[in-house]
Amino acid sequence: MNRYDYVVVGSGIGGLYTALLAREHGSVLVLTKGSIDDCNTKYAQGGIAAAISKNDSPELHLKDTINAGDGLSNEETVRILVNEAPARIADLVGYRVPFDTLEGEIALTMEAAHSVPRVLHAGGDATGEYIEVTLSRQVRSLGVQVLENFLATEILVEKKKVAGIRALECRTGTVEEFGCRYLILATGGAGQLFKYNTNSDIATGDGVALAFNAGAEIADMEFFQFHPTALRMSGVIPFLISEAVRGEGGVLRNAEGKCFMADYHKKGDLAPRDIVARSIVNEMKKTGSDRVFLDVTRLPPNTVTARFPHIYRFCLDHGLDITRNLIPVAPAAHYMIGGIKTNSWGETNIAGLFATGEVACTGVHGANRLASNSLLEAIVFSKRIIERTGTKSKEKAAPIPGNKAIYPSLGQRPALRALSPAGLAALQQLHWDKVGIIRDKEGLNQAADTLAVWQQSLLPPTDQSSYELSNLILTGRLLTEAAFIREESRGAHFRTDFPRSTPKWQRNIIWKK
Ligand SMILES: Cc1cc2nc3c(=O)[nH]c(=O)nc-3n(C[C@H](O)[C@H](O)[C@H](O)COP(=O)(O)OP(=O)(O)OC[C@H]3O[C@@H](n4cnc5c(N)ncnc54)[C@H](O)[C@@H]3O)c2cc1C
C-alpha cells in the first residue's frame, strides 16, 4: 500500500485548495471519482463573499451570516470565516483567479440577505468555473498527484485513528488502498437526493456516508437549502438562475404576471432564500402553475448579457431570449447545510480525519446559508486544516463551544409491505415529495420508513452507481430522521405542523453510529 502524508478526496474548491497548501508540508494524493473538474464548484455562479469594500466590515458580514443562520450558527466559526475572508481572497488572486473589476477595483455585487454589495465574481456569472479551472491548472503545473475515476469507498481506521482509504477504480473495478497520516474529505454535497436539484451528478452524499460508517459525527442534516430560482422548462435540466440576477434588479412574477415578493417580506425579491422559495411554492399553488417567472426585461439588455453571459447563453441555446422574455423558474434543492461535524480547524472526532467544503459542518451556516458563503467556507477552513496539520503541536484541538446538542440513534423502523424497489428516480421523487421545501410529520414518517426498508434490502455495493445509491439512502435517512425529530420550523427546515421556531430547539441534532 502506498503511503502519503495527505490523501485528499475530492477535486472541487475544497479538495484542490487543500492539496495546493498541503504540498508544502508533505506528500499529497488527490482522489476524485470523475474527472478533475466533475464537481459542484464549477457551477457556482453568483460568487464568493468577503468584506473587502470600504462600506463593509467583517462585523457586518458576521451579522448577516448569523441572521441568515436563524439562531444556530456558531459564532466562533463565523468570526473566523469573516475575519479570514479577505486574506483567503488575496490567496485566490495570488493563484490568478481573474475576479471581475470595475474601474480598477474588484467588482462587488449584492445578493439576498447581505446588507451591502460584498460578492466577488469572475467571468460575470461563471465564478466557480474560473476558480475550478485556475486551481486545477495550478495543481497540474505543480505536479500534485491526482487519480481520477477513483471512488473512495471506505475509511480505514486503526486504533481509533485514520490509517488510509479504500477506493474503487471506477473503470476497471479494481480496489486499492492508500495509507495516510491525514485524510481530508472534500466530497461535496448531496443534491442528487432530490428530483429537482441544481447539483452535479457527483453530489451523492458519499462523504457523509463514509464518515458516518467510520464513526464520525454528522450534524444539522435536516437543513437542506432550496434555491428559489432554477430554470423550469420541460426537457431542460433545472439550471440555476443566480440570486445575483435579483441582486441586479430582476423581479419575480407569478403565473398571472403579478409581482408578489413584497407581500411576503420587507426585502421583497431579496428576502432570505428559504422565504423566497416558500413564497414561490405558495404562489404556484395559488395560481395552479408549476412555475413562476423571473423578469429581467426591464434591465438594459447590455447589462444582462455582460453581467450574466452564462445564464443568457444557456437560455438562448434553449430558445429563450431573457432580455425580451420572462424566465420560467421554480425552486430546486441546492446546498447541503449539514455534514461531517468539525471543529474550527476542520478536525472531526476521529484522529487524522478532516472535512472541508460542502461536506463539512463547521457551524457557520447554522440553519440557513447566506448566499456566497460556501466557496468562502471551503477556502477558509481548508487553510486552517493545513495550519493545524502543518504544525508540530500534538495538543488536542479544543472542541467548539456551541449550542446544546442531542444525539439520537438511527434505529430500525417497522418493515413495510409492497414497497417499490430502491432506485435513484424513486429516491429522488420520495425526497422531493416528502422531505422537500415544505414538510410535515406524516410525510417525513413515510419517507423514513421507506428509506429504512430500502437500506435493509440493498445488496452490498460493487460498482460506482450501487455505492452512490447506498450513500444516498444513508444520507437521506440522516436527513429525514433529523427533520422528523426537529419539531419546529427554523431556517431551511419548514414544517406545516410546527410552523414556528422554539427556544427549546436551539440545539443541533448530531448522528453517530
Ligand atoms: C449551481 C450551483 C451554483 C452555486 N453558486 C454558488 C455561489 O455563487 N457561491 C457560493 O459560495 N456557492 C455556490 N454554490 C455552492 C458551492 O458551489 C459548493 O458548495 C462548493 O463548490 C462545494 O465545493 P466542494 O469542494 O466542497 O465540493 P465539490 O465542488 O462538489 O467537489 C466535490 C468533489 O468530490 C468528489 N467526490 C465525491 N465523492 C467522492 C468519492 N466517494 N470518491 C472520490 N471523489 C469523490 C467529486 O467528484 C468532486 O470532485 C453553488 C452550487 C451550485 C450547484
The ligand as an ORCA input file, in Angstrom:
! r2SCAN-3c Opt
* xyz 0 1
  C     -25.437     25.609     -9.496
  C     -24.708     25.992     -8.247
  C     -24.410     27.331     -8.007
  C     -23.727     27.698     -6.856
  N     -23.388     29.019     -6.664
  C     -22.624     29.353     -5.582
  C     -22.131     30.669     -5.436
  O     -22.350     31.537     -6.275
  N     -21.387     30.938     -4.332
  C     -21.086     30.015     -3.374
  O     -20.405     30.323     -2.392
  N     -21.552     28.748     -3.522
  C     -22.278     28.396     -4.595
  N     -22.715     27.104     -4.734
  C     -22.286     26.110     -3.749
  C     -20.818     25.788     -3.987
  O     -20.559     25.773     -5.369
  C     -20.440     24.455     -3.400
  O     -20.892     24.367     -2.078
  C     -18.929     24.288     -3.398
  O     -18.426     24.486     -4.692
  C     -18.575     22.906     -2.909
  O     -17.209     22.706     -3.086
  P     -16.590     21.344     -2.575
  O     -15.141     21.385     -2.923
  O     -16.952     21.141     -1.168
  O     -17.377     20.216     -3.403
  P     -17.496     19.967     -4.970
  O     -17.055     21.132     -5.752
  O     -18.845     19.449     -5.226
  O     -16.439     18.798     -5.201
  C     -16.636     17.531     -4.635
  C     -15.595     16.604     -5.214
  O     -15.574     15.363     -4.522
  C     -15.557     14.298     -5.461
  N     -16.131     13.116     -4.803
  C     -17.344     12.994     -4.222
  N     -17.484     11.771     -3.685
  C     -16.327     11.106     -3.922
  C     -15.856      9.804     -3.625
  N     -16.606      8.891     -2.964
  N     -14.620      9.450     -4.036
  C     -13.848     10.311     -4.739
  N     -14.234     11.558     -5.045
  C     -15.466     11.958     -4.638
  C     -16.334     14.822     -6.633
  O     -16.101     14.086     -7.800
  C     -15.814     16.259     -6.678
  O     -14.575     16.319     -7.341
  C     -23.381     26.716     -5.884
  C     -23.698     25.386     -6.118
  C     -24.346     25.017     -7.295
  C     -24.660     23.582     -7.517
*
